[in-house]
Amino acid sequence: MMSVMADSDNETTEVECEECGYVWQYSGQMWRATCPRCSHKTPTGLKPDEFDDE
Ligand SMILES: [Zn+2]
């Protein structure tokens, strides 16, 4: 189980791109992040409480 200890904007999440395998520290709260390398939208593992990205 993964747990998030705070709701702070300063939280970072390690995201691995499912397209190219690039790993980076994502500092936002969206449930998907755009890969800095290939621009693929990759799930961050965060809760999908922001749906205006579709
Ligand atoms: Zn990528």
mmCIF file of the protein (N, C-alpha, C, O) and its ligand, coordinates in Angstrom:
data_MODEL
# 
_entry.id   MODEL 
# 
loop_
_entity.id 
_entity.type 
_entity.pdbx_number_of_molecules 
1 polymer     1 
2 non-polymer 1 
# 
_entity_poly.entity_id                      1 
_entity_poly.type                           'polypeptide(L)' 
_entity_poly.nstd_linkage                   no 
_entity_poly.nstd_monomer                   no 
_entity_poly.pdbx_seq_one_letter_code       MMSVMADSDNETTEVECEECGYVWQYSGQMWRATCPRCSHKTPTGLKPDEFDDE 
_entity_poly.pdbx_seq_one_letter_code_can   MMSVMADSDNETTEVECEECGYVWQYSGQMWRATCPRCSHKTPTGLKPDEFDDE 
_entity_poly.pdbx_strand_id                 A 
# 
loop_
_entity_poly_seq.entity_id 
_entity_poly_seq.num 
_entity_poly_seq.mon_id 
_entity_poly_seq.hetero 
1 1  MET n 
1 2  MET n 
1 3  SER n 
1 4  VAL n 
1 5  MET n 
1 6  ALA n 
1 7  ASP n 
1 8  SER n 
1 9  ASP n 
1 10 ASN n 
1 11 GLU n 
1 12 THR n 
1 13 THR n 
1 14 GLU n 
1 15 VAL n 
1 16 GLU n 
1 17 CYS n 
1 18 GLU n 
1 19 GLU n 
1 20 CYS n 
1 21 GLY n 
1 22 TYR n 
1 23 VAL n 
1 24 TRP n 
1 25 GLN n 
1 26 TYR n 
1 27 SER n 
1 28 GLY n 
1 29 GLN n 
1 30 MET n 
1 31 TRP n 
1 32 ARG n 
1 33 ALA n 
1 34 THR n 
1 35 CYS n 
1 36 PRO n 
1 37 ARG n 
1 38 CYS n 
1 39 SER n 
1 40 HIS n 
1 41 LYS n 
1 42 THR n 
1 43 PRO n 
1 44 THR n 
1 45 GLY n 
1 46 LEU n 
1 47 LYS n 
1 48 PRO n 
1 49 ASP n 
1 50 GLU n 
1 51 PHE n 
1 52 ASP n 
1 53 ASP n 
1 54 GLU n 
# 
loop_
_struct_asym.id 
_struct_asym.entity_id 
A 1 
B 2 
# 
loop_
_chem_comp.id 
_chem_comp.type 
_chem_comp.mon_nstd_flag 
ALA 'L-peptide linking' y 
ARG 'L-peptide linking' y 
ASN 'L-peptide linking' y 
ASP 'L-peptide linking' y 
CYS 'L-peptide linking' y 
GLN 'L-peptide linking' y 
GLU 'L-peptide linking' y 
GLY 'peptide linking'   y 
HIS 'L-peptide linking' y 
LEU 'L-peptide linking' y 
LYS 'L-peptide linking' y 
MET 'L-peptide linking' y 
PHE 'L-peptide linking' y 
PRO 'L-peptide linking' y 
SER 'L-peptide linking' y 
THR 'L-peptide linking' y 
TRP 'L-peptide linking' y 
TYR 'L-peptide linking' y 
VAL 'L-peptide linking' y 
ZN  non-polymer         . 
# 
_pdbx_entity_nonpoly.entity_id   2 
_pdbx_entity_nonpoly.name        ? 
_pdbx_entity_nonpoly.comp_id     ZN 
# 
_pdbx_nonpoly_scheme.asym_id         B 
_pdbx_nonpoly_scheme.entity_id       2 
_pdbx_nonpoly_scheme.mon_id          ZN 
_pdbx_nonpoly_scheme.ndb_seq_num     1 
_pdbx_nonpoly_scheme.pdb_seq_num     101 
_pdbx_nonpoly_scheme.auth_seq_num    101 
_pdbx_nonpoly_scheme.pdb_mon_id      ZN 
_pdbx_nonpoly_scheme.auth_mon_id     ZN 
_pdbx_nonpoly_scheme.pdb_strand_id   A 
_pdbx_nonpoly_scheme.pdb_ins_code    . 
# 
loop_
_atom_site.group_PDB 
_atom_site.id 
_atom_site.type_symbol 
_atom_site.label_atom_id 
_atom_site.label_alt_id 
_atom_site.label_comp_id 
_atom_site.label_asym_id 
_atom_site.label_entity_id 
_atom_site.label_seq_id 
_atom_site.pdbx_PDB_ins_code 
_atom_site.Cartn_x 
_atom_site.Cartn_y 
_atom_site.Cartn_z 
_atom_site.occupancy 
_atom_site.B_iso_or_equiv 
_atom_site.pdbx_formal_charge 
_atom_site.auth_seq_id 
_atom_site.auth_comp_id 
_atom_site.auth_asym_id 
_atom_site.auth_atom_id 
_atom_site.pdbx_PDB_model_num 
ATOM   1   N  N  . MET A 1 1  ? 0.853   -1.196 0.000   1.00 0.00 ? 1   MET A N  1 
ATOM   2   C  CA . MET A 1 1  ? 0.000   0.000  0.000   1.00 0.00 ? 1   MET A CA 1 
ATOM   3   C  C  . MET A 1 1  ? 0.889   1.247  0.000   1.00 0.00 ? 1   MET A C  1 
ATOM   4   O  O  . MET A 1 1  ? 1.871   1.326  0.739   1.00 0.00 ? 1   MET A O  1 
ATOM   5   N  N  . MET A 1 2  ? 0.534   2.195  -0.823  1.00 0.00 ? 2   MET A N  1 
ATOM   6   C  CA . MET A 1 2  ? 1.209   3.480  -0.813  1.00 0.00 ? 2   MET A CA 1 
ATOM   7   C  C  . MET A 1 2  ? 0.315   4.483  -0.108  1.00 0.00 ? 2   MET A C  1 
ATOM   8   O  O  . MET A 1 2  ? -0.901  4.476  -0.300  1.00 0.00 ? 2   MET A O  1 
ATOM   9   N  N  . SER A 1 3  ? 0.901   5.338  0.699   1.00 0.00 ? 3   SER A N  1 
ATOM   10  C  CA . SER A 1 3  ? 0.096   6.356  1.351   1.00 0.00 ? 3   SER A CA 1 
ATOM   11  C  C  . SER A 1 3  ? 0.748   7.717  1.207   1.00 0.00 ? 3   SER A C  1 
ATOM   12  O  O  . SER A 1 3  ? 1.973   7.840  1.198   1.00 0.00 ? 3   SER A O  1 
ATOM   13  N  N  . VAL A 1 4  ? -0.083  8.728  1.095   1.00 0.00 ? 4   VAL A N  1 
ATOM   14  C  CA . VAL A 1 4  ? 0.396   10.096 1.018   1.00 0.00 ? 4   VAL A CA 1 
ATOM   15  C  C  . VAL A 1 4  ? 0.153   10.736 2.372   1.00 0.00 ? 4   VAL A C  1 
ATOM   16  O  O  . VAL A 1 4  ? -0.969  10.751 2.877   1.00 0.00 ? 4   VAL A O  1 
ATOM   17  N  N  . MET A 1 5  ? 1.222   11.262 2.949   1.00 0.00 ? 5   MET A N  1 
ATOM   18  C  CA . MET A 1 5  ? 1.109   11.740 4.326   1.00 0.00 ? 5   MET A CA 1 
ATOM   19  C  C  . MET A 1 5  ? 0.579   13.162 4.458   1.00 0.00 ? 5   MET A C  1 
ATOM   20  O  O  . MET A 1 5  ? 0.123   13.556 5.532   1.00 0.00 ? 5   MET A O  1 
ATOM   21  N  N  . ALA A 1 6  ? 0.633   13.929 3.386   1.00 0.00 ? 6   ALA A N  1 
ATOM   22  C  CA . ALA A 1 6  ? 0.200   15.317 3.480   1.00 0.00 ? 6   ALA A CA 1 
ATOM   23  C  C  . ALA A 1 6  ? -0.434  15.771 2.176   1.00 0.00 ? 6   ALA A C  1 
ATOM   24  O  O  . ALA A 1 6  ? -0.230  15.168 1.122   1.00 0.00 ? 6   ALA A O  1 
ATOM   25  N  N  . ASP A 1 7  ? -1.193  16.827 2.265   1.00 0.00 ? 7   ASP A N  1 
ATOM   26  C  CA . ASP A 1 7  ? -1.832  17.394 1.086   1.00 0.00 ? 7   ASP A CA 1 
ATOM   27  C  C  . ASP A 1 7  ? -1.021  18.550 0.507   1.00 0.00 ? 7   ASP A C  1 
ATOM   28  O  O  . ASP A 1 7  ? -1.486  19.282 -0.367  1.00 0.00 ? 7   ASP A O  1 
ATOM   29  N  N  . SER A 1 8  ? 0.180   18.692 1.005   1.00 0.00 ? 8   SER A N  1 
ATOM   30  C  CA . SER A 1 8  ? 1.012   19.824 0.599   1.00 0.00 ? 8   SER A CA 1 
ATOM   31  C  C  . SER A 1 8  ? 1.324   19.815 -0.889  1.00 0.00 ? 8   SER A C  1 
ATOM   32  O  O  . SER A 1 8  ? 1.488   18.759 -1.501  1.00 0.00 ? 8   SER A O  1 
ATOM   33  N  N  . ASP A 1 9  ? 1.404   21.019 -1.462  1.00 0.00 ? 9   ASP A N  1 
ATOM   34  C  CA . ASP A 1 9  ? 1.811   21.155 -2.859  1.00 0.00 ? 9   ASP A CA 1 
ATOM   35  C  C  . ASP A 1 9  ? 3.278   20.788 -3.055  1.00 0.00 ? 9   ASP A C  1 
ATOM   36  O  O  . ASP A 1 9  ? 3.736   20.603 -4.182  1.00 0.00 ? 9   ASP A O  1 
ATOM   37  N  N  . ASN A 1 10 ? 4.004   20.684 -1.953  1.00 0.00 ? 10  ASN A N  1 
ATOM   38  C  CA . ASN A 1 10 ? 5.426   20.393 -2.040  1.00 0.00 ? 10  ASN A CA 1 
ATOM   39  C  C  . ASN A 1 10 ? 5.720   18.902 -2.126  1.00 0.00 ? 10  ASN A C  1 
ATOM   40  O  O  . ASN A 1 10 ? 6.872   18.494 -2.274  1.00 0.00 ? 10  ASN A O  1 
ATOM   41  N  N  . GLU A 1 11 ? 4.690   18.106 -2.032  1.00 0.00 ? 11  GLU A N  1 
ATOM   42  C  CA . GLU A 1 11 ? 4.888   16.675 -2.159  1.00 0.00 ? 11  GLU A CA 1 
ATOM   43  C  C  . GLU A 1 11 ? 5.368   16.338 -3.571  1.00 0.00 ? 11  GLU A C  1 
ATOM   44  O  O  . GLU A 1 11 ? 4.888   16.908 -4.550  1.00 0.00 ? 11  GLU A O  1 
ATOM   45  N  N  . THR A 1 12 ? 6.300   15.427 -3.662  1.00 0.00 ? 12  THR A N  1 
ATOM   46  C  CA . THR A 1 12 ? 6.726   14.962 -4.970  1.00 0.00 ? 12  THR A CA 1 
ATOM   47  C  C  . THR A 1 12 ? 6.439   13.477 -5.102  1.00 0.00 ? 12  THR A C  1 
ATOM   48  O  O  . THR A 1 12 ? 6.443   12.733 -4.121  1.00 0.00 ? 12  THR A O  1 
ATOM   49  N  N  . THR A 1 13 ? 6.194   13.075 -6.309  1.00 0.00 ? 13  THR A N  1 
ATOM   50  C  CA . THR A 1 13 ? 5.892   11.686 -6.590  1.00 0.00 ? 13  THR A CA 1 
ATOM   51  C  C  . THR A 1 13 ? 6.833   11.195 -7.681  1.00 0.00 ? 13  THR A C  1 
ATOM   52  O  O  . THR A 1 13 ? 6.995   11.841 -8.716  1.00 0.00 ? 13  THR A O  1 
ATOM   53  N  N  . GLU A 1 14 ? 7.441   10.063 -7.439  1.00 0.00 ? 14  GLU A N  1 
ATOM   54  C  CA . GLU A 1 14 ? 8.301   9.510  -8.480  1.00 0.00 ? 14  GLU A CA 1 
ATOM   55  C  C  . GLU A 1 14 ? 7.440   8.854  -9.543  1.00 0.00 ? 14  GLU A C  1 
ATOM   56  O  O  . GLU A 1 14 ? 6.684   7.921  -9.268  1.00 0.00 ? 14  GLU A O  1 
ATOM   57  N  N  . VAL A 1 15 ? 7.567   9.354  -10.751 1.00 0.00 ? 15  VAL A N  1 
ATOM   58  C  CA . VAL A 1 15 ? 6.758   8.862  -11.856 1.00 0.00 ? 15  VAL A CA 1 
ATOM   59  C  C  . VAL A 1 15 ? 7.659   8.226  -12.906 1.00 0.00 ? 15  VAL A C  1 
ATOM   60  O  O  . VAL A 1 15 ? 8.676   8.797  -13.302 1.00 0.00 ? 15  VAL A O  1 
ATOM   61  N  N  . GLU A 1 16 ? 7.269   7.038  -13.349 1.00 0.00 ? 16  GLU A N  1 
ATOM   62  C  CA . GLU A 1 16 ? 7.998   6.393  -14.438 1.00 0.00 ? 16  GLU A CA 1 
ATOM   63  C  C  . GLU A 1 16 ? 7.130   6.392  -15.674 1.00 0.00 ? 16  GLU A C  1 
ATOM   64  O  O  . GLU A 1 16 ? 6.014   5.870  -15.660 1.00 0.00 ? 16  GLU A O  1 
ATOM   65  N  N  . CYS A 1 17 ? 7.637   6.971  -16.737 1.00 0.00 ? 17  CYS A N  1 
ATOM   66  C  CA . CYS A 1 17 ? 6.889   7.044  -17.988 1.00 0.00 ? 17  CYS A CA 1 
ATOM   67  C  C  . CYS A 1 17 ? 6.615   5.640  -18.523 1.00 0.00 ? 17  CYS A C  1 
ATOM   68  O  O  . CYS A 1 17 ? 7.522   4.818  -18.649 1.00 0.00 ? 17  CYS A O  1 
ATOM   69  N  N  . GLU A 1 18 ? 5.358   5.389  -18.829 1.00 0.00 ? 18  GLU A N  1 
ATOM   70  C  CA . GLU A 1 18 ? 5.006   4.059  -19.335 1.00 0.00 ? 18  GLU A CA 1 
ATOM   71  C  C  . GLU A 1 18 ? 5.337   3.927  -20.828 1.00 0.00 ? 18  GLU A C  1 
ATOM   72  O  O  . GLU A 1 18 ? 5.230   2.844  -21.403 1.00 0.00 ? 18  GLU A O  1 
ATOM   73  N  N  . GLU A 1 19 ? 5.735   5.026  -21.434 1.00 0.00 ? 19  GLU A N  1 
ATOM   74  C  CA . GLU A 1 19 ? 6.065   5.001  -22.858 1.00 0.00 ? 19  GLU A CA 1 
ATOM   75  C  C  . GLU A 1 19 ? 7.563   4.799  -23.094 1.00 0.00 ? 19  GLU A C  1 
ATOM   76  O  O  . GLU A 1 19 ? 7.970   3.934  -23.870 1.00 0.00 ? 19  GLU A O  1 
ATOM   77  N  N  . CYS A 1 20 ? 8.383   5.617  -22.408 1.00 0.00 ? 20  CYS A N  1 
ATOM   78  C  CA . CYS A 1 20 ? 9.829   5.569  -22.682 1.00 0.00 ? 20  CYS A CA 1 
ATOM   79  C  C  . CYS A 1 20 ? 10.657  5.121  -21.475 1.00 0.00 ? 20  CYS A C  1 
ATOM   80  O  O  . CYS A 1 20 ? 11.860  4.895  -21.597 1.00 0.00 ? 20  CYS A O  1 
ATOM   81  N  N  . GLY A 1 21 ? 10.015  4.994  -20.312 1.00 0.00 ? 21  GLY A N  1 
ATOM   82  C  CA . GLY A 1 21 ? 10.723  4.503  -19.140 1.00 0.00 ? 21  GLY A CA 1 
ATOM   83  C  C  . GLY A 1 21 ? 11.453  5.570  -18.348 1.00 0.00 ? 21  GLY A C  1 
ATOM   84  O  O  . GLY A 1 21 ? 12.109  5.260  -17.354 1.00 0.00 ? 21  GLY A O  1 
ATOM   85  N  N  . TYR A 1 22 ? 11.352  6.805  -18.766 1.00 0.00 ? 22  TYR A N  1 
ATOM   86  C  CA . TYR A 1 22 ? 12.005  7.897  -18.050 1.00 0.00 ? 22  TYR A CA 1 
ATOM   87  C  C  . TYR A 1 22 ? 11.382  8.067  -16.664 1.00 0.00 ? 22  TYR A C  1 
ATOM   88  O  O  . TYR A 1 22 ? 10.162  7.991  -16.519 1.00 0.00 ? 22  TYR A O  1 
ATOM   89  N  N  . VAL A 1 23 ? 12.221  8.298  -15.640 1.00 0.00 ? 23  VAL A N  1 
ATOM   90  C  CA . VAL A 1 23 ? 11.742  8.483  -14.276 1.00 0.00 ? 23  VAL A CA 1 
ATOM   91  C  C  . VAL A 1 23 ? 12.076  9.887  -13.817 1.00 0.00 ? 23  VAL A C  1 
ATOM   92  O  O  . VAL A 1 23 ? 13.209  10.350 -13.950 1.00 0.00 ? 23  VAL A O  1 
ATOM   93  N  N  . TRP A 1 24 ? 11.053  10.567 -13.266 1.00 0.00 ? 24  TRP A N  1 
ATOM   94  C  CA . TRP A 1 24 ? 11.296  11.908 -12.737 1.00 0.00 ? 24  TRP A CA 1 
ATOM   95  C  C  . TRP A 1 24 ? 10.436  12.160 -11.511 1.00 0.00 ? 24  TRP A C  1 
ATOM   96  O  O  . TRP A 1 24 ? 9.486   11.427 -11.238 1.00 0.00 ? 24  TRP A O  1 
ATOM   97  N  N  . GLN A 1 25 ? 10.785  13.216 -10.773 1.00 0.00 ? 25  GLN A N  1 
ATOM   98  C  CA . GLN A 1 25 ? 10.026  13.585 -9.585  1.00 0.00 ? 25  GLN A CA 1 
ATOM   99  C  C  . GLN A 1 25 ? 8.948   14.588 -9.985  1.00 0.00 ? 25  GLN A C  1 
ATOM   100 O  O  . GLN A 1 25 ? 9.237   15.727 -10.352 1.00 0.00 ? 25  GLN A O  1 
ATOM   101 N  N  . TYR A 1 26 ? 7.713   14.137 -9.905  1.00 0.00 ? 26  TYR A N  1 
ATOM   102 C  CA . TYR A 1 26 ? 6.580   14.981 -10.255 1.00 0.00 ? 26  TYR A CA 1 
ATOM   103 C  C  . TYR A 1 26 ? 6.101   15.701 -9.002  1.00 0.00 ? 26  TYR A C  1 
ATOM   104 O  O  . TYR A 1 26 ? 5.893   15.073 -7.964  1.00 0.00 ? 26  TYR A O  1 
ATOM   105 N  N  . SER A 1 27 ? 5.926   17.018 -9.096  1.00 0.00 ? 27  SER A N  1 
ATOM   106 C  CA . SER A 1 27 ? 5.617   17.805 -7.899  1.00 0.00 ? 27  SER A CA 1 
ATOM   107 C  C  . SER A 1 27 ? 4.189   18.340 -7.897  1.00 0.00 ? 27  SER A C  1 
ATOM   108 O  O  . SER A 1 27 ? 3.815   19.110 -7.012  1.00 0.00 ? 27  SER A O  1 
ATOM   109 N  N  . GLY A 1 28 ? 3.398   17.941 -8.874  1.00 0.00 ? 28  GLY A N  1 
ATOM   110 C  CA . GLY A 1 28 ? 2.014   18.409 -8.923  1.00 0.00 ? 28  GLY A CA 1 
ATOM   111 C  C  . GLY A 1 28 ? 1.073   17.417 -8.255  1.00 0.00 ? 28  GLY A C  1 
ATOM   112 O  O  . GLY A 1 28 ? 1.508   16.479 -7.587  1.00 0.00 ? 28  GLY A O  1 
ATOM   113 N  N  . GLN A 1 29 ? -0.213  17.638 -8.443  1.00 0.00 ? 29  GLN A N  1 
ATOM   114 C  CA . GLN A 1 29 ? -1.209  16.779 -7.805  1.00 0.00 ? 29  GLN A CA 1 
ATOM   115 C  C  . GLN A 1 29 ? -2.167  16.146 -8.806  1.00 0.00 ? 29  GLN A C  1 
ATOM   116 O  O  . GLN A 1 29 ? -3.168  15.542 -8.421  1.00 0.00 ? 29  GLN A O  1 
ATOM   117 N  N  . MET A 1 30 ? -1.860  16.285 -10.072 1.00 0.00 ? 30  MET A N  1 
ATOM   118 C  CA . MET A 1 30 ? -2.713  15.687 -11.084 1.00 0.00 ? 30  MET A CA 1 
ATOM   119 C  C  . MET A 1 30 ? -2.502  14.176 -11.117 1.00 0.00 ? 30  MET A C  1 
ATOM   120 O  O  . MET A 1 30 ? -1.450  13.672 -10.723 1.00 0.00 ? 30  MET A O  1 
ATOM   121 N  N  . TRP A 1 31 ? -3.511  13.471 -11.591 1.00 0.00 ? 31  TRP A N  1 
ATOM   122 C  CA . TRP A 1 31 ? -3.395  12.010 -11.625 1.00 0.00 ? 31  TRP A CA 1 
ATOM   123 C  C  . TRP A 1 31 ? -2.624  11.533 -12.844 1.00 0.00 ? 31  TRP A C  1 
ATOM   124 O  O  . TRP A 1 31 ? -2.282  10.356 -12.959 1.00 0.00 ? 31  TRP A O  1 
ATOM   125 N  N  . ARG A 1 32 ? -2.352  12.479 -13.766 1.00 0.00 ? 32  ARG A N  1 
ATOM   126 C  CA . ARG A 1 32 ? -1.475  12.142 -14.867 1.00 0.00 ? 32  ARG A CA 1 
ATOM   127 C  C  . ARG A 1 32 ? -0.450  13.262 -15.041 1.00 0.00 ? 32  ARG A C  1 
ATOM   128 O  O  . ARG A 1 32 ? -0.757  14.438 -14.840 1.00 0.00 ? 32  ARG A O  1 
ATOM   129 N  N  . ALA A 1 33 ? 0.748   12.885 -15.411 1.00 0.00 ? 33  ALA A N  1 
ATOM   130 C  CA . ALA A 1 33 ? 1.801   13.864 -15.651 1.00 0.00 ? 33  ALA A CA 1 
ATOM   131 C  C  . ALA A 1 33 ? 2.325   13.685 -17.067 1.00 0.00 ? 33  ALA A C  1 
ATOM   132 O  O  . ALA A 1 33 ? 2.311   12.585 -17.619 1.00 0.00 ? 33  ALA A O  1 
ATOM   133 N  N  . THR A 1 34 ? 2.784   14.779 -17.638 1.00 0.00 ? 34  THR A N  1 
ATOM   134 C  CA . THR A 1 34 ? 3.345   14.709 -18.979 1.00 0.00 ? 34  THR A CA 1 
ATOM   135 C  C  . THR A 1 34 ? 4.847   14.453 -18.906 1.00 0.00 ? 34  THR A C  1 
ATOM   136 O  O  . THR A 1 34 ? 5.580   15.215 -18.276 1.00 0.00 ? 34  THR A O  1 
ATOM   137 N  N  . CYS A 1 35 ? 5.289   13.409 -19.533 1.00 0.00 ? 35  CYS A N  1 
ATOM   138 C  CA . CYS A 1 35 ? 6.704   13.048 -19.516 1.00 0.00 ? 35  CYS A CA 1 
ATOM   139 C  C  . CYS A 1 35 ? 7.558   14.166 -20.111 1.00 0.00 ? 35  CYS A C  1 
ATOM   140 O  O  . CYS A 1 35 ? 7.278   14.640 -21.212 1.00 0.00 ? 35  CYS A O  1 
ATOM   141 N  N  . PRO A 1 36 ? 8.602   14.591 -19.386 1.00 0.00 ? 36  PRO A N  1 
ATOM   142 C  CA . PRO A 1 36 ? 9.492   15.644 -19.892 1.00 0.00 ? 36  PRO A CA 1 
ATOM   143 C  C  . PRO A 1 36 ? 10.292  15.203 -21.112 1.00 0.00 ? 36  PRO A C  1 
ATOM   144 O  O  . PRO A 1 36 ? 10.792  16.037 -21.868 1.00 0.00 ? 36  PRO A O  1 
ATOM   145 N  N  . ARG A 1 37 ? 10.408  13.924 -21.298 1.00 0.00 ? 37  ARG A N  1 
ATOM   146 C  CA . ARG A 1 37 ? 11.227  13.424 -22.407 1.00 0.00 ? 37  ARG A CA 1 
ATOM   147 C  C  . ARG A 1 37 ? 10.404  13.221 -23.675 1.00 0.00 ? 37  ARG A C  1 
ATOM   148 O  O  . ARG A 1 37 ? 10.800  13.662 -24.753 1.00 0.00 ? 37  ARG A O  1 
ATOM   149 N  N  . CYS A 1 38 ? 9.262   12.553 -23.545 1.00 0.00 ? 38  CYS A N  1 
ATOM   150 C  CA . CYS A 1 38 ? 8.515   12.185 -24.762 1.00 0.00 ? 38  CYS A CA 1 
ATOM   151 C  C  . CYS A 1 38 ? 7.102   12.767 -24.800 1.00 0.00 ? 38  CYS A C  1 
ATOM   152 O  O  . CYS A 1 38 ? 6.369   12.548 -25.764 1.00 0.00 ? 38  CYS A O  1 
ATOM   153 N  N  . SER A 1 39 ? 6.717   13.506 -23.760 1.00 0.00 ? 39  SER A N  1 
ATOM   154 C  CA . SER A 1 39 ? 5.413   14.169 -23.697 1.00 0.00 ? 39  SER A CA 1 
ATOM   155 C  C  . SER A 1 39 ? 4.234   13.210 -23.597 1.00 0.00 ? 39  SER A C  1 
ATOM   156 O  O  . SER A 1 39 ? 3.092   13.606 -23.827 1.00 0.00 ? 39  SER A O  1 
ATOM   157 N  N  . HIS A 1 40 ? 4.498   11.967 -23.259 1.00 0.00 ? 40  HIS A N  1 
ATOM   158 C  CA . HIS A 1 40 ? 3.421   11.003 -23.055 1.00 0.00 ? 40  HIS A CA 1 
ATOM   159 C  C  . HIS A 1 40 ? 2.722   11.282 -21.725 1.00 0.00 ? 40  HIS A C  1 
ATOM   160 O  O  . HIS A 1 40 ? 3.380   11.561 -20.723 1.00 0.00 ? 40  HIS A O  1 
ATOM   161 N  N  . LYS A 1 41 ? 1.398   11.207 -21.717 1.00 0.00 ? 41  LYS A N  1 
ATOM   162 C  CA . LYS A 1 41 ? 0.650   11.375 -20.478 1.00 0.00 ? 41  LYS A CA 1 
ATOM   163 C  C  . LYS A 1 41 ? 0.708   10.080 -19.691 1.00 0.00 ? 41  LYS A C  1 
ATOM   164 O  O  . LYS A 1 41 ? 0.176   9.057  -20.123 1.00 0.00 ? 41  LYS A O  1 
ATOM   165 N  N  . THR A 1 42 ? 1.357   10.126 -18.535 1.00 0.00 ? 42  THR A N  1 
ATOM   166 C  CA . THR A 1 42 ? 1.588   8.942  -17.721 1.00 0.00 ? 42  THR A CA 1 
ATOM   167 C  C  . THR A 1 42 ? 0.881   9.059  -16.372 1.00 0.00 ? 42  THR A C  1 
ATOM   168 O  O  . THR A 1 42 ? 0.971   10.102 -15.724 1.00 0.00 ? 42  THR A O  1 
ATOM   169 N  N  . PRO A 1 43 ? 0.181   8.015  -15.936 1.00 0.00 ? 43  PRO A N  1 
ATOM   170 C  CA . PRO A 1 43 ? -0.450  8.043  -14.619 1.00 0.00 ? 43  PRO A CA 1 
ATOM   171 C  C  . PRO A 1 43 ? 0.580   8.230  -13.508 1.00 0.00 ? 43  PRO A C  1 
ATOM   172 O  O  . PRO A 1 43 ? 1.651   7.622  -13.530 1.00 0.00 ? 43  PRO A O  1 
ATOM   173 N  N  . THR A 1 44 ? 0.243   9.080  -12.539 1.00 0.00 ? 44  THR A N  1 
ATOM   174 C  CA . THR A 1 44 ? 1.171   9.376  -11.456 1.00 0.00 ? 44  THR A CA 1 
ATOM   175 C  C  . THR A 1 44 ? 0.956   8.472  -10.247 1.00 0.00 ? 44  THR A C  1 
ATOM   176 O  O  . THR A 1 44 ? 1.816   8.378  -9.371  1.00 0.00 ? 44  THR A O  1 
ATOM   177 N  N  . GLY A 1 45 ? -0.192  7.812  -10.205 1.00 0.00 ? 45  GLY A N  1 
ATOM   178 C  CA . GLY A 1 45 ? -0.538  7.010  -9.042  1.00 0.00 ? 45  GLY A CA 1 
ATOM   179 C  C  . GLY A 1 45 ? -1.348  7.793  -8.019  1.00 0.00 ? 45  GLY A C  1 
ATOM   180 O  O  . GLY A 1 45 ? -1.804  7.246  -7.015  1.00 0.00 ? 45  GLY A O  1 
ATOM   181 N  N  . LEU A 1 46 ? -1.521  9.093  -8.291  1.00 0.00 ? 46  LEU A N  1 
ATOM   182 C  CA . LEU A 1 46 ? -2.330  9.911  -7.395  1.00 0.00 ? 46  LEU A CA 1 
ATOM   183 C  C  . LEU A 1 46 ? -3.804  9.680  -7.691  1.00 0.00 ? 46  LEU A C  1 
ATOM   184 O  O  . LEU A 1 46 ? -4.166  9.147  -8.740  1.00 0.00 ? 46  LEU A O  1 
ATOM   185 N  N  . LYS A 1 47 ? -4.642  10.088 -6.755  1.00 0.00 ? 47  LYS A N  1 
ATOM   186 C  CA . LYS A 1 47 ? -6.079  9.914  -6.946  1.00 0.00 ? 47  LYS A CA 1 
ATOM   187 C  C  . LYS A 1 47 ? -6.590  10.804 -8.086  1.00 0.00 ? 47  LYS A C  1 
ATOM   188 O  O  . LYS A 1 47 ? -6.178  11.956 -8.223  1.00 0.00 ? 47  LYS A O  1 
ATOM   189 N  N  . PRO A 1 48 ? -7.489  10.252 -8.893  1.00 0.00 ? 48  PRO A N  1 
ATOM   190 C  CA . PRO A 1 48 ? -8.019  10.998 -10.038 1.00 0.00 ? 48  PRO A CA 1 
ATOM   191 C  C  . PRO A 1 48 ? -9.078  12.009 -9.639  1.00 0.00 ? 48  PRO A C  1 
ATOM   192 O  O  . PRO A 1 48 ? -10.246 11.877 -10.004 1.00 0.00 ? 48  PRO A O  1 
ATOM   193 N  N  . ASP A 1 49 ? -8.665  13.013 -8.893  1.00 0.00 ? 49  ASP A N  1 
ATOM   194 C  CA . ASP A 1 49 ? -9.638  14.020 -8.462  1.00 0.00 ? 49  ASP A CA 1 
ATOM   195 C  C  . ASP A 1 49 ? -9.560  15.284 -9.315  1.00 0.00 ? 49  ASP A C  1 
ATOM   196 O  O  . ASP A 1 49 ? -10.199 16.288 -9.000  1.00 0.00 ? 49  ASP A O  1 
ATOM   197 N  N  . GLU A 1 50 ? -8.798  15.236 -10.367 1.00 0.00 ? 50  GLU A N  1 
ATOM   198 C  CA . GLU A 1 50 ? -8.727  16.362 -11.303 1.00 0.00 ? 50  GLU A CA 1 
ATOM   199 C  C  . GLU A 1 50 ? -9.012  15.815 -12.699 1.00 0.00 ? 50  GLU A C  1 
ATOM   200 O  O  . GLU A 1 50 ? -8.192  15.108 -13.285 1.00 0.00 ? 50  GLU A O  1 
ATOM   201 N  N  . PHE A 1 51 ? -10.175 16.152 -13.211 1.00 0.00 ? 51  PHE A N  1 
ATOM   202 C  CA . PHE A 1 51 ? -10.576 15.543 -14.475 1.00 0.00 ? 51  PHE A CA 1 
ATOM   203 C  C  . PHE A 1 51 ? -10.641 16.532 -15.635 1.00 0.00 ? 51  PHE A C  1 
ATOM   204 O  O  . PHE A 1 51 ? -11.161 16.216 -16.705 1.00 0.00 ? 51  PHE A O  1 
ATOM   205 N  N  . ASP A 1 52 ? -10.110 17.726 -15.409 1.00 0.00 ? 52  ASP A N  1 
ATOM   206 C  CA . ASP A 1 52 ? -10.178 18.717 -16.479 1.00 0.00 ? 52  ASP A CA 1 
ATOM   207 C  C  . ASP A 1 52 ? -9.038  18.584 -17.480 1.00 0.00 ? 52  ASP A C  1 
ATOM   208 O  O  . ASP A 1 52 ? -8.809  19.476 -18.297 1.00 0.00 ? 52  ASP A O  1 
ATOM   209 N  N  . ASP A 1 53 ? -8.337  17.478 -17.411 1.00 0.00 ? 53  ASP A N  1 
ATOM   210 C  CA . ASP A 1 53 ? -7.196  17.269 -18.285 1.00 0.00 ? 53  ASP A CA 1 
ATOM   211 C  C  . ASP A 1 53 ? -7.543  16.392 -19.486 1.00 0.00 ? 53  ASP A C  1 
ATOM   212 O  O  . ASP A 1 53 ? -6.712  16.209 -20.375 1.00 0.00 ? 53  ASP A O  1 
ATOM   213 N  N  . GLU A 1 54 ? -8.731  15.863 -19.521 1.00 0.00 ? 54  GLU A N  1 
ATOM   214 C  CA . GLU A 1 54 ? -9.105  14.900 -20.569 1.00 0.00 ? 54  GLU A CA 1 
ATOM   215 C  C  . GLU A 1 54 ? -9.339  15.555 -21.911 1.00 0.00 ? 54  GLU A C  1 
ATOM   216 O  O  . GLU A 1 54 ? -9.658  14.873 -22.885 1.00 0.00 ? 54  GLU A O  1 
HETATM 217 ZN ZN . ZN  B 2 .  ? 8.291   9.305  -21.750 1.00 0.00 2 101 ZN  A ZN 1 
# 
